[in-house]
């Protein structure tokens, strides 16, 4: 799901900014993969929670209101 190259670059830049060195016994690819899996697991749970709250009681009128709200706020993200 996540772009591992982007995540690795993020980790490397963040560590450099914070003057953190990765121990030699830990490979950057292993660290990146573990971090990605950690994020994806959390992301999936977050997605399920938000799905449940957005579609709570499946009130289509409320959903239409939400769509209109987000269309006004973020027009560039919606198809015409």
C-alpha positions as CSV (number, residue, x, y, z in Angstrom):
1,X,0.0,0.0,0.0
2,X,2.7,2.5,1.0
3,X,5.5,3.4,-1.4
4,X,8.5,1.9,0.4
5,X,11.0,4.1,-1.4
6,X,9.2,7.2,-0.2
7,X,9.0,5.9,3.3
8,X,12.6,5.0,3.4
9,X,13.6,8.4,2.1
10,X,11.4,10.0,4.9
11,X,13.0,7.8,7.5
12,X,16.5,8.6,6.3
13,X,15.8,12.4,6.2
14,X,14.1,12.4,9.6
15,X,17.0,10.5,11.2
16,X,19.5,12.8,9.6
17,X,17.6,15.9,10.8
18,X,17.4,14.4,14.3
19,X,21.0,13.1,14.2
20,X,19.9,9.5,14.7
21,X,22.1,6.7,13.5
22,X,20.7,3.3,12.6
23,X,22.7,0.5,14.3
24,X,24.7,-1.6,11.9
25,X,22.8,-4.7,12.9
26,X,19.6,-3.2,11.4
27,X,19.2,-3.0,7.7
28,X,17.4,0.1,6.4
29,X,15.2,-2.1,4.2
30,X,14.1,-4.1,7.2
31,X,13.5,-1.0,9.2
32,X,11.5,0.5,6.4
33,X,9.4,-2.6,5.9
34,X,8.6,-2.9,9.6
35,X,7.6,0.8,9.8
36,X,5.4,0.4,6.7
37,X,3.6,-2.6,8.2
38,X,3.2,-0.8,11.4
39,X,1.6,2.2,9.6
40,X,-0.5,0.0,7.3
41,X,-1.9,-1.9,10.3
42,X,-2.8,1.3,12.1
43,X,-4.2,2.9,8.9
44,X,-6.5,-0.1,8.3
45,X,-8.0,0.3,11.8
46,X,-8.4,4.0,11.3
47,X,-10.1,3.4,7.9
48,X,-12.5,1.0,9.5
49,X,-13.4,3.4,12.3
50,X,-14.0,6.2,9.9
51,X,-16.0,4.0,7.6
52,X,-18.3,3.1,10.5
53,X,-18.8,6.7,11.6
54,X,-19.3,8.1,8.0
55,X,-21.9,5.4,7.1
56,X,-23.4,5.2,10.6
57,X,-27.1,4.2,10.3
58,X,-26.7,4.6,6.5
59,X,-28.5,7.9,6.5
60,X,-28.3,8.9,2.8
61,X,-29.5,12.4,3.5
62,X,-26.7,13.0,5.9
63,X,-24.2,11.5,3.5
64,X,-25.5,13.9,0.7
65,X,-24.9,16.8,3.1
66,X,-21.4,15.6,3.8
67,X,-20.7,15.3,0.1
68,X,-22.0,18.9,-0.5
69,X,-19.9,20.1,2.4
70,X,-16.7,18.6,1.0
71,X,-17.6,19.6,-2.6
72,X,-17.7,23.3,-1.4
73,X,-14.5,22.9,0.5
74,X,-12.4,20.8,-1.9
75,X,-13.9,21.3,-5.4
76,X,-10.7,20.2,-7.2
77,X,-11.1,16.7,-5.8
78,X,-14.6,16.1,-7.3
79,X,-15.6,15.1,-10.8
80,X,-18.0,17.4,-12.6
